[in-house]
Amino acid sequence: MKLLGAVLLVAGLLSTSARREQPLGPAKPSQTCFFQTLSGTDREFCRGDLEIIYPELGDVGCTYIPKCHQYRWRISREWGSPRVRYPQAEEGKRYVLVLVDPDAPTRANPRNRFWRHWLVTDVPGAELRNGDVNGQVLTDYVRPTPPPRSGYHRYQLRLYEQPAHEAISLSPKERVSLGAWAMESFVEQFRLGSPVASTQFLTKYYED
């Protein structure tokens, strides 16, 4: 009887150990993020290997911002200005960085297009190669904040080579408002020409 009791005790302990190793309740499905790349004309805008880098996401150029892990909320409410890297930047030159939303308030009715989200001049090429944006800030970084039910907005980053000895500034009228910015006139006024590189990402209101 003592031998039988010992055998039963060992069997009971093994059974308990096996139950402990089994997960309690149904296994929770893992939340997988799918990063969708842009296509068509939206993809054609991305040229020149310009990188726009946010925490956790890395380079978001030419992609949709996914909703998983609250990424849309975080890019609109939490994260500050991204790092911007342009490996082809020339060390002896300076650059102008422009971030705009051409879809304000909606892509179908962009009456406030080229809403200015960031404008920095005199960015040294040597620092831009490393992803650092240090220059003369004419417009502080404004987080992407698409309105509810306005669909996807494009956030376009353009990089221009700054003409030598060109002092760039915003007019008093431009400084008052961010929306409906005459970006093309600004580019023409300061002889910036075509961007040396450009990229964009798309996102929408984080609860949509």
MDAnalysis code that builds the backbone (N, CA, C; Angstrom):
import MDAnalysis as mda
import numpy as np

u = mda.Universe.empty(624, n_residues=208, atom_resindex=np.repeat(np.arange(208), 3), trajectory=True)
u.add_TopologyAttr("name", ["N", "CA", "C"] * 208)
u.add_TopologyAttr("resid", np.arange(1, 209))
u.add_TopologyAttr("resname", ["MET", "LYS", "LEU", "LEU", "GLY", "ALA", "VAL", "LEU", "LEU", "VAL", "ALA", "GLY", "LEU", "LEU", "SER", "THR", "SER", "ALA", "ARG", "ARG", "GLU", "GLN", "PRO", "LEU", "GLY", "PRO", "ALA", "LYS", "PRO", "SER", "GLN", "THR", "CYS", "PHE", "PHE", "GLN", "THR", "LEU", "SER", "GLY", "THR", "ASP", "ARG", "GLU", "PHE", "CYS", "ARG", "GLY", "ASP", "LEU", "GLU", "ILE", "ILE", "TYR", "PRO", "GLU", "LEU", "GLY", "ASP", "VAL", "GLY", "CYS", "THR", "TYR", "ILE", "PRO", "LYS", "CYS", "HIS", "GLN", "TYR", "ARG", "TRP", "ARG", "ILE", "SER", "ARG", "GLU", "TRP", "GLY", "SER", "PRO", "ARG", "VAL", "ARG", "TYR", "PRO", "GLN", "ALA", "GLU", "GLU", "GLY", "LYS", "ARG", "TYR", "VAL", "LEU", "VAL", "LEU", "VAL", "ASP", "PRO", "ASP", "ALA", "PRO", "THR", "ARG", "ALA", "ASN", "PRO", "ARG", "ASN", "ARG", "PHE", "TRP", "ARG", "HIS", "TRP", "LEU", "VAL", "THR", "ASP", "VAL", "PRO", "GLY", "ALA", "GLU", "LEU", "ARG", "ASN", "GLY", "ASP", "VAL", "ASN", "GLY", "GLN", "VAL", "LEU", "THR", "ASP", "TYR", "VAL", "ARG", "PRO", "THR", "PRO", "PRO", "PRO", "ARG", "SER", "GLY", "TYR", "HIS", "ARG", "TYR", "GLN", "LEU", "ARG", "LEU", "TYR", "GLU", "GLN", "PRO", "ALA", "HIS", "GLU", "ALA", "ILE", "SER", "LEU", "SER", "PRO", "LYS", "GLU", "ARG", "VAL", "SER", "LEU", "GLY", "ALA", "TRP", "ALA", "MET", "GLU", "SER", "PHE", "VAL", "GLU", "GLN", "PHE", "ARG", "LEU", "GLY", "SER", "PRO", "VAL", "ALA", "SER", "THR", "GLN", "PHE", "LEU", "THR", "LYS", "TYR", "TYR", "GLU", "ASP"])
u.atoms.positions = np.array([
    [0.829, -1.207, 0.000],
    [0.000, 0.000, 0.000],
    [0.869, 1.265, 0.000],
    [1.965, 1.221, 0.789],
    [2.841, 2.393, 0.808],
    [3.449, 2.636, -0.564],
    [3.833, 1.517, -1.254],
    [4.404, 1.667, -2.585],
    [3.378, 2.237, -3.561],
    [2.123, 1.779, -3.489],
    [1.062, 2.270, -4.362],
    [0.793, 3.754, -4.097],
    [0.812, 4.128, -2.801],
    [0.577, 5.527, -2.446],
    [1.666, 6.432, -2.996],
    [2.918, 5.939, -2.957],
    [4.023, 6.740, -3.480],
    [3.899, 6.930, -4.981],
    [3.499, 5.840, -5.681],
    [3.324, 5.927, -7.123],
    [2.236, 6.936, -7.481],
    [1.115, 6.884, -6.740],
    [0.018, 7.819, -6.998],
    [0.429, 9.258, -6.726],
    [1.255, 9.431, -5.668],
    [1.714, 10.785, -5.332],
    [2.587, 11.352, -6.440],
    [3.516, 10.524, -6.949],
    [4.384, 10.985, -8.030],
    [3.578, 11.299, -9.276],
    [2.589, 10.429, -9.597],
    [1.746, 10.665, -10.769],
    [0.971, 11.964, -10.634],
    [0.491, 12.241, -9.412],
    [-0.254, 13.486, -9.179],
    [0.616, 14.709, -9.360],
    [1.867, 14.641, -8.887],
    [2.771, 15.766, -9.025],
    [3.103, 16.036, -10.491],
    [3.331, 14.967, -11.262],
    [3.618, 15.119, -12.681],
    [2.437, 15.723, -13.425],
    [1.221, 15.308, -13.050],
    [0.026, 15.835, -13.688],
    [-0.134, 17.316, -13.403],
    [0.136, 17.707, -12.138],
    [0.037, 19.120, -11.761],
    [1.051, 19.963, -12.519],
    [2.296, 19.413, -12.645],
    [3.340, 20.141, -13.361],
    [2.976, 20.341, -14.820],
    [2.376, 19.302, -15.424],
    [1.984, 19.406, -16.824],
    [0.902, 20.449, -17.012],
    [-0.065, 20.521, -16.040],
    [-1.133, 21.509, -16.145],
    [-0.581, 22.929, -16.033],
    [0.444, 23.105, -15.186],
    [1.032, 24.430, -15.015],
    [1.717, 24.927, -16.290],
    [2.268, 23.987, -17.078],
    [2.961, 24.375, -18.292],
    [2.008, 24.755, -19.409],
    [0.725, 24.362, -19.300],
    [-0.250, 24.670, -20.322],
    [-0.751, 26.104, -20.157],
    [-0.986, 26.852, -21.232],
    [-1.480, 28.228, -21.115],
    [-2.877, 28.252, -20.529],
    [-3.142, 29.253, -19.709],
    [-4.454, 29.407, -19.087],
    [-5.350, 30.167, -20.042],
    [-6.496, 29.614, -20.381],
    [-7.432, 30.273, -21.271],
    [-6.971, 30.206, -22.707],
    [-7.764, 30.747, -23.618],
    [-7.411, 30.711, -25.039],
    [-6.211, 31.590, -25.335],
    [-5.385, 31.144, -26.244],
    [-4.193, 31.908, -26.605],
    [-4.609, 33.204, -27.288],
    [-3.976, 34.315, -26.903],
    [-4.284, 35.609, -27.503],
    [-3.603, 35.719, -28.853],
    [-4.345, 36.107, -29.884],
    [-3.710, 36.244, -31.196],
    [-2.718, 37.393, -31.189],
    [-1.570, 37.220, -31.843],
    [-0.572, 38.276, -31.891],
    [-1.031, 39.365, -32.851],
    [-0.782, 40.623, -32.451],
    [-1.182, 41.758, -33.279],
    [-0.063, 42.064, -34.266],
    [-0.301, 41.748, -35.507],
    [0.704, 41.916, -36.543],
    [0.427, 43.186, -37.338],
    [1.485, 43.966, -37.548],
    [1.358, 45.188, -38.331],
    [1.703, 44.903, -39.783],
    [0.885, 45.422, -40.671],
    [1.164, 45.308, -42.090],
    [1.448, 46.711, -42.632],
    [2.628, 46.896, -43.157],
    [3.018, 48.188, -43.704],
    [2.788, 48.164, -45.206],
    [1.776, 48.908, -45.632],
    [1.418, 48.933, -47.044],
    [2.169, 50.062, -47.743],
    [2.825, 49.740, -48.833],
    [3.551, 50.757, -49.583],
    [2.619, 51.464, -50.555],
    [2.978, 52.674, -50.919],
    [2.174, 53.454, -51.846],
    [2.320, 52.902, -53.260],
    [1.367, 53.254, -54.093],
    [1.398, 52.787, -55.480],
    [0.970, 53.932, -56.390],
    [1.123, 53.717, -57.696],
    [0.667, 54.697, -58.674],
    [1.375, 56.033, -58.554],
    [0.612, 57.105, -58.749],
    [1.196, 58.450, -58.719],
    [1.720, 58.817, -57.330],
    [1.103, 58.255, -56.280],
    [1.599, 58.532, -54.930],
    [3.016, 57.996, -54.761],
    [3.279, 56.855, -55.337],
    [4.619, 56.275, -55.244],
    [5.630, 57.056, -56.080],
    [5.174, 57.579, -57.205],
    [6.073, 58.318, -58.086],
    [6.624, 59.580, -57.429],
    [5.907, 60.087, -56.424],
    [6.380, 61.286, -55.725],
    [7.675, 61.006, -54.964],
    [7.874, 59.760, -54.551],
    [9.041, 59.393, -53.738],
    [10.247, 59.193, -54.656],
    [11.233, 60.056, -54.488],
    [12.421, 59.955, -55.336],
    [13.617, 60.541, -54.604],
    [14.785, 59.930, -54.853],
    [16.019, 60.497, -54.318],
    [16.487, 59.911, -53.000],
    [15.897, 58.827, -52.535],
    [16.366, 58.150, -51.303],
    [16.298, 59.046, -50.064],
    [15.301, 59.907, -50.011],
    [15.093, 60.743, -48.833],
    [14.339, 59.935, -47.784],
    [14.834, 59.934, -46.552],
    [14.246, 59.143, -45.480],
    [13.627, 60.048, -44.423],
    [12.427, 59.679, -43.955],
    [11.762, 60.380, -42.857],
    [11.511, 59.346, -41.762],
    [12.154, 59.510, -40.621],
    [12.300, 58.443, -39.638],
    [11.604, 58.811, -38.329],
    [10.621, 57.990, -37.929],
    [9.916, 58.164, -36.656],
    [10.295, 57.028, -35.701],
    [10.135, 57.259, -34.377],
    [10.431, 56.195, -33.414],
    [9.622, 54.938, -33.712],
    [10.242, 53.775, -33.497],
    [9.620, 52.462, -33.662],
    [9.310, 52.125, -35.120],
    [8.852, 53.087, -35.898],
    [8.458, 52.819, -37.277],
    [9.638, 52.809, -38.234],
    [10.671, 53.592, -37.929],
    [11.766, 53.733, -38.869],
    [11.379, 54.647, -40.016],
    [11.898, 54.372, -41.197],
    [11.620, 55.199, -42.364],
    [10.200, 54.914, -42.865],
    [9.346, 55.941, -42.831],
    [7.951, 55.773, -43.257],
    [7.727, 56.288, -44.669],
    [8.784, 56.631, -45.369],
    [8.644, 57.148, -46.719],
    [7.947, 56.169, -47.643],
    [6.985, 56.684, -48.388],
    [6.258, 55.920, -49.400],
    [5.419, 54.790, -48.789],
    [4.870, 55.015, -47.581],
    [4.025, 54.009, -46.935],
    [2.784, 54.654, -46.336],
    [1.806, 53.805, -46.014],
    [0.667, 54.190, -45.181],
    [1.059, 53.943, -43.723],
    [0.684, 54.863, -42.833],
    [0.920, 54.638, -41.413],
    [-0.141, 53.655, -40.916],
    [0.262, 52.506, -40.357],
    [-0.728, 51.517, -39.912],
    [-1.411, 51.945, -38.614],
    [-2.608, 51.434, -38.397],
    [-3.373, 51.780, -37.192],
    [-2.917, 50.981, -35.983],
    [-2.314, 49.809, -36.208],
    [-1.916, 48.924, -35.108],
    [-0.920, 49.630, -34.185],
    [-0.901, 49.163, -32.925],
    [-0.007, 49.710, -31.899],
    [-0.182, 51.219, -31.712],
    [-1.357, 51.718, -32.089],
    [-1.674, 53.141, -31.929],
    [-0.700, 54.042, -32.697],
    [-0.157, 53.546, -33.787],
    [0.832, 54.340, -34.520],
    [0.235, 55.634, -35.069],
    [-1.007, 55.582, -35.547],
    [-1.623, 56.813, -36.072],
    [-1.853, 57.827, -34.956],
    [-2.248, 57.342, -33.799],
    [-2.439, 58.238, -32.656],
    [-1.106, 58.819, -32.225],
    [-0.087, 57.991, -32.199],
    [1.209, 58.428, -31.687],
    [1.877, 59.436, -32.614],
    [1.712, 59.249, -33.924],
    [2.315, 60.202, -34.847],
    [1.576, 61.540, -34.819],
    [0.282, 61.502, -34.402],
    [-0.530, 62.720, -34.332],
    [-0.497, 63.396, -32.971],
    [-0.209, 62.619, -31.913],
    [-0.360, 63.167, -30.568],
    [0.883, 63.040, -29.679],
    [1.798, 62.170, -30.029],
    [2.893, 61.869, -29.095],
    [4.281, 62.220, -29.640],
    [4.595, 61.726, -30.813],
    [5.959, 61.882, -31.313],
    [6.237, 63.299, -31.804],
    [7.466, 63.730, -31.588],
    [7.894, 65.028, -32.076],
    [8.420, 64.928, -33.492],
    [9.237, 65.884, -33.868],
    [9.732, 65.932, -35.243],
    [10.568, 64.701, -35.574],
    [10.432, 64.201, -36.790],
    [11.192, 63.021, -37.194],
    [12.635, 63.370, -37.533],
    [13.450, 62.366, -37.639],
    [14.775, 62.531, -38.225],
    [14.615, 62.486, -39.742],
    [15.404, 63.251, -40.418],
    [15.372, 63.265, -41.882],
    [16.790, 63.003, -42.369],
    [16.919, 61.991, -43.201],
    [18.250, 61.590, -43.669],
    [18.295, 61.604, -45.198],
    [19.350, 62.217, -45.697],
    [19.571, 62.247, -47.140],
    [21.037, 61.891, -47.399],
    [21.300, 60.617, -47.689],
    [22.692, 60.161, -47.831],
    [23.467, 60.879, -48.925],
    [22.776, 61.420, -49.936],
    [23.465, 62.071, -51.046],
    [23.756, 63.560, -50.799],
    [23.417, 64.055, -49.617],
    [23.660, 65.470, -49.325],
    [25.155, 65.776, -49.419],
    [25.456, 66.926, -49.991],
    [26.848, 67.342, -50.130],
    [27.264, 68.168, -48.919],
    [28.426, 67.851, -48.384],
    [28.854, 68.438, -47.113],
    [28.987, 69.956, -47.165],
    [29.395, 70.494, -48.288],
    [29.609, 71.928, -48.352],
    [28.380, 72.737, -48.699],
    [27.230, 72.068, -48.841],
    [26.017, 72.769, -49.247],
    [25.001, 72.819, -48.112],
    [24.023, 73.707, -48.296],
    [22.929, 73.822, -47.340],
    [21.612, 73.542, -48.061],
    [20.627, 73.122, -47.279],
    [19.375, 72.652, -47.871],
    [18.177, 73.278, -47.166],
    [17.048, 73.271, -47.890],
    [15.774, 73.748, -47.357],
    [14.832, 72.554, -47.281],
    [14.242, 72.350, -46.122],
    [13.341, 71.226, -45.885],
    [11.916, 71.745, -45.705],
    [10.987, 71.156, -46.445],
    [9.591, 71.585, -46.409],
    [8.695, 70.367, -46.203],
    [7.811, 70.429, -45.207],
    [6.814, 69.374, -44.982],
    [5.432, 70.007, -45.056],
    [4.603, 69.516, -46.000],
    [3.276, 70.096, -46.201],
    [2.220, 69.010, -46.341],
    [0.971, 69.412, -46.093],
    [-0.199, 68.568, -46.343],
    [-0.959, 69.192, -47.512],
    [-0.928, 68.547, -48.695],
    [-1.651, 69.097, -49.842],
    [-3.125, 68.739, -49.863],
    [-3.596, 68.034, -48.839],
    [-4.965, 67.513, -48.824],
    [-5.827, 68.140, -47.728],
    [-5.536, 69.374, -47.361],
    [-6.316, 70.040, -46.317],
    [-7.481, 70.831, -46.943],
    [-8.704, 70.624, -46.475],
    [-9.084, 69.686, -45.405],
    [-9.308, 68.248, -45.882],
    [-9.508, 68.065, -47.216],
    [-9.650, 66.716, -47.762],
    [-8.942, 66.665, -49.112],
    [-8.646, 65.470, -49.542],
    [-7.990, 65.328, -50.846],
    [-8.931, 65.711, -51.981],
    [-10.233, 65.492, -51.784],
    [-11.207, 65.837, -52.812],
    [-11.463, 67.340, -52.883],
    [-11.250, 68.043, -51.770],
    [-11.515, 69.482, -51.724],
    [-10.382, 70.186, -50.967],
    [-9.208, 70.287, -51.581],
    [-8.022, 70.806, -50.875],
    [-7.926, 72.333, -50.888],
    [-8.937, 72.998, -50.377],
    [-8.959, 74.460, -50.451],
    [-7.871, 75.097, -49.574],
    [-7.355, 74.352, -48.604],
    [-6.263, 74.864, -47.757],
    [-4.964, 74.120, -48.041],
    [-4.799, 73.706, -49.269],
    [-3.668, 72.846, -49.631],
    [-2.316, 73.485, -49.329],
    [-1.362, 72.609, -49.176],
    [-0.004, 72.964, -48.768],
    [0.009, 73.580, -47.367],
    [-0.805, 72.954, -46.502],
    [-0.756, 73.330, -45.080],
    [0.666, 73.059, -44.591],
    [1.287, 74.072, -44.063],
    [2.708, 74.000, -43.715],
    [2.902, 73.338, -42.347],
    [3.620, 72.228, -42.336],
    [3.870, 71.492, -41.100],
    [5.299, 71.634, -40.584],
    [6.195, 72.082, -41.462],
    [7.596, 72.208, -41.038],
    [8.348, 72.926, -42.134],
    [9.165, 73.893, -41.752],
    [9.984, 74.602, -42.728],
    [11.306, 74.980, -42.062],
    [12.388, 74.418, -42.599],
    [13.723, 74.651, -42.038],
    [14.670, 74.993, -43.186],
    [15.403, 76.089, -43.038],
    [16.395, 76.480, -44.041],
    [17.799, 76.319, -43.462],
    [18.790, 76.484, -44.302],
    [20.199, 76.454, -43.881],
    [20.575, 75.152, -43.167],
    [20.037, 74.041, -43.649],
    [20.358, 72.736, -43.055],
    [21.679, 72.257, -43.658],
    [22.718, 72.073, -42.853],
    [24.010, 71.647, -43.401],
    [23.942, 70.240, -43.997],
    [24.533, 70.092, -45.178],
    [24.522, 68.797, -45.821],
    [25.201, 67.717, -45.000],
    [26.279, 68.071, -44.298],
    [27.008, 67.088, -43.501],
    [26.122, 66.486, -42.419],
    [25.255, 67.309, -41.815],
    [24.371, 66.803, -40.764],
    [23.187, 66.049, -41.351],
    [22.737, 66.497, -42.518],
    [21.608, 65.837, -43.172],
    [21.966, 64.407, -43.574],
    [23.211, 64.167, -43.860],
    [23.653, 62.811, -44.195],
    [23.471, 61.862, -43.013],
    [23.484, 62.415, -41.793],
    [23.347, 61.606, -40.588],
    [21.932, 61.613, -40.011],
    [21.015, 62.324, -40.671],
    [19.642, 62.352, -40.202],
    [19.330, 63.487, -39.247],
    [20.218, 64.449, -39.129],
    [20.006, 65.566, -38.207],
    [19.508, 66.795, -38.970],
    [18.444, 67.397, -38.443],
    [17.883, 68.605, -39.056],
    [18.196, 69.783, -38.147],
    [19.309, 70.417, -38.396],
    [19.715, 71.591, -37.631],
    [19.884, 72.749, -38.591],
    [19.041, 73.733, -38.445],
    [19.104, 74.884, -39.332],
    [18.265, 76.017, -38.777],
    [17.856, 76.910, -39.655],
    [17.010, 78.032, -39.278],
    [15.555, 77.612, -39.401],
    [14.873, 77.482, -38.280],
    [13.481, 77.023, -38.274],
    [12.559, 78.207, -38.555],
    [11.892, 78.164, -39.690],
    [10.930, 79.212, -40.017],
    [9.519, 78.823, -39.595],
    [9.239, 77.518, -39.582],
    [7.969, 76.993, -39.058],
    [8.277, 75.786, -38.199],
    [7.919, 75.866, -36.924],
    [8.131, 74.728, -36.029],
    [7.347, 73.514, -36.511],
    [7.863, 72.345, -36.196],
    [7.197, 71.103, -36.605],
    [5.798, 71.022, -36.014],
    [4.837, 70.724, -36.865],
    [3.445, 70.525, -36.459],
    [3.068, 69.083, -36.792],
    [2.609, 68.331, -35.815],
    [2.292, 66.917, -36.035],
    [1.178, 66.750, -37.077],
    [1.211, 65.651, -37.824],
    [0.112, 65.356, -38.752],
    [-1.186, 65.110, -37.995],
    [-2.195, 65.903, -38.269],
    [-3.474, 65.767, -37.557],
    [-4.639, 65.831, -38.537],
    [-4.851, 64.784, -39.310],
    [-5.984, 64.791, -40.238],
    [-7.308, 64.865, -39.479],
    [-8.270, 65.656, -39.936],
    [-9.566, 65.727, -39.253],
    [-10.318, 64.401, -39.364],
    [-11.260, 64.159, -38.440],
    [-12.078, 62.937, -38.533],
    [-12.829, 62.863, -39.854],
    [-12.918, 61.661, -40.372],
    [-13.700, 61.361, -41.583],
    [-13.252, 62.181, -42.800],
    [-11.969, 62.529, -42.837],
    [-11.455, 63.272, -43.997],
    [-10.597, 62.383, -44.892],
    [-10.540, 61.097, -44.584],
    [-9.780, 60.180, -45.408],
    [-8.279, 60.314, -45.196],
    [-7.546, 59.664, -46.069],
    [-6.090, 59.725, -45.982],
    [-5.577, 61.085, -46.456],
    [-4.559, 61.569, -45.751],
    [-3.855, 62.786, -46.140],
    [-2.418, 62.430, -46.494],
    [-1.914, 63.099, -47.526],
    [-0.508, 62.947, -47.881],
    [0.312, 63.971, -47.091],
    [1.398, 63.509, -46.519],
    [2.336, 64.413, -45.857],
    [3.626, 64.351, -46.647],
    [3.862, 65.442, -47.385],
    [4.919, 65.457, -48.385],
    [6.140, 66.218, -47.870],
    [7.262, 65.544, -47.955],
    [8.537, 66.134, -47.544],
    [9.355, 66.423, -48.789],
    [9.689, 67.688, -48.968],
    [10.504, 68.111, -50.110],
    [11.822, 68.673, -49.594],
    [12.896, 68.337, -50.304],
    [14.215, 68.835, -49.937],
    [14.799, 69.592, -51.124],
    [15.154, 70.856, -50.868],
    [15.713, 71.706, -51.918],
    [17.157, 72.067, -51.575],
    [17.955, 72.216, -52.616],
    [19.296, 72.753, -52.407],
    [19.180, 74.267, -52.293],
    [19.725, 74.829, -51.243],
    [19.596, 76.262, -51.009],
    [20.657, 77.026, -51.795],
    [20.225, 78.012, -52.594],
    [21.210, 78.808, -53.336],
    [22.183, 79.496, -52.382],
    [23.417, 79.582, -52.793],
    [24.442, 80.206, -51.946],
    [24.097, 81.667, -51.680],
    [24.310, 82.067, -50.448],
    [24.113, 83.461, -50.011],
    [22.665, 83.928, -50.164],
    [21.736, 82.981, -50.190],
    [20.316, 83.343, -50.309],
    [19.682, 83.347, -48.916],
    [19.237, 84.513, -48.458],
    [18.554, 84.618, -47.165],
    [17.068, 84.346, -47.378],
    [16.573, 83.309, -46.768],
    [15.190, 82.883, -46.984],
    [14.347, 83.218, -45.758],
    [13.154, 83.719, -45.993],
    [12.276, 84.093, -44.883],
    [10.828, 83.997, -45.325],
    [9.937, 84.011, -44.353],
    [8.502, 84.064, -44.615],
    [8.025, 85.499, -44.480],
    [7.047, 85.848, -45.265],
    [6.465, 87.178, -45.155],
    [5.602, 87.256, -43.895],
    [5.300, 88.466, -43.413],
    [4.419, 88.584, -42.241],
    [3.090, 87.865, -42.442],
    [2.551, 87.929, -43.649],
    [1.285, 87.251, -43.931],
    [1.438, 85.738, -43.829],
    [2.543, 85.206, -44.339],
    [2.772, 83.760, -44.273],
    [2.965, 83.291, -42.839],
    [3.581, 84.113, -42.020],
    [3.830, 83.711, -40.634],
    [2.546, 83.627, -39.823],
    [1.519, 84.361, -40.233],
    [0.262, 84.390, -39.487],
    [-0.510, 83.089, -39.631],
    [-0.453, 82.483, -40.804],
    [-1.272, 81.306, -41.073],
    [-0.437, 80.180, -41.675],
    [-0.773, 78.937, -41.307],
    [-0.095, 77.764, -41.862],
    [-0.818, 77.234, -43.097],
    [-2.144, 77.443, -43.147],
    [-2.950, 76.869, -44.211],
    [-2.949, 77.692, -45.486],
    [-3.314, 77.032, -46.588],
    [-3.401, 77.667, -47.902],
    [-2.121, 78.422, -48.235],
    [-0.995, 77.765, -47.979],
    [0.303, 78.391, -48.226],
    [0.632, 78.346, -49.713],
    [1.079, 79.457, -50.260],
    [1.463, 79.528, -51.669],
    [2.886, 78.992, -51.819],
    [3.020, 77.696, -51.696],
    [4.340, 77.077, -51.694],
    [5.089, 77.308, -53.001],
    [4.375, 77.194, -54.124],
    [5.045, 77.382, -55.406],
    [5.636, 78.784, -55.537],
    [4.912, 79.785, -55.041],
    [5.414, 81.164, -55.095],
    [6.648, 81.325, -54.214],
    [6.622, 80.664, -53.051],
    [7.768, 80.694, -52.138],
    [8.998, 80.089, -52.820],
    [8.804, 78.947, -53.464],
    [9.911, 78.272, -54.151],
    [10.457, 79.141, -55.276],
    [9.574, 79.784, -56.008],
    [9.997, 80.645, -57.120],
    [10.702, 81.893, -56.616],
    [10.176, 82.479, -55.559],
    [10.750, 83.717, -55.023],
    [12.213, 83.545, -54.617],
    [12.507, 82.396, -54.006],
    [13.867, 82.185, -53.508],
    [14.692, 81.260, -54.410],
    [14.217, 81.081, -55.628],
    [14.961, 80.360, -56.667],
    [15.430, 78.987, -56.195],
    [14.515, 78.251, -55.600],
    [14.873, 76.929, -55.088],
    [14.861, 75.856, -56.175],
    [14.123, 76.102, -57.248],
    [14.076, 75.120, -58.323],
    [13.294, 73.874, -57.933],
    [13.633, 72.754, -58.544],
    [12.958, 71.483, -58.242],
    [13.623, 70.823, -57.028],
    [12.858, 70.046, -56.274],
    [13.462, 69.347, -55.132],
    [14.553, 68.377, -55.588],
    [15.620, 68.295, -54.808],
    [16.652, 67.297, -55.105],
    [16.188, 65.908, -54.680],
    [15.220, 65.875, -53.763],
    [14.644, 64.605, -53.311],
    [13.300, 64.898, -52.658],
    [12.433, 63.905, -52.666],
    [11.114, 64.066, -52.049],
    [10.580, 62.710, -51.626],
    [9.733, 62.723, -50.616],
    [9.066, 61.510, -50.172],
    [7.772, 61.912, -49.479],
    [6.937, 60.942, -49.185],
    [5.688, 61.230, -48.486],
    [5.184, 59.974, -47.787],
    [4.325, 60.186, -46.804],
    [3.587, 59.090, -46.179],
    [2.136, 59.506, -46.081],
    [1.252, 58.518, -45.950],
    [-0.185, 58.781, -45.850],
    [-0.691, 58.287, -44.507],
    [-1.532, 59.092, -43.882],
    [-2.179, 58.676, -42.650],
    [-3.543, 59.348, -42.578],
    [-4.381, 58.887, -41.658],
    [-5.690, 59.491, -41.466],
    [-6.001, 59.555, -39.973],
    [-7.145, 60.136, -39.645],
    [-7.538, 60.298, -38.248],
    [-7.452, 58.946, -37.537],
    [-6.876, 58.956, -36.345],
    [-6.493, 57.690, -35.708],
    [-7.674, 56.827, -35.296],
    [-8.890, 57.373, -35.215],
    [-10.036, 56.545, -34.843],
    [-10.861, 56.112, -36.066],
    [-10.528, 56.604, -37.229],
    [-11.273, 56.218, -38.437],
    [-10.878, 54.803, -38.894],
])
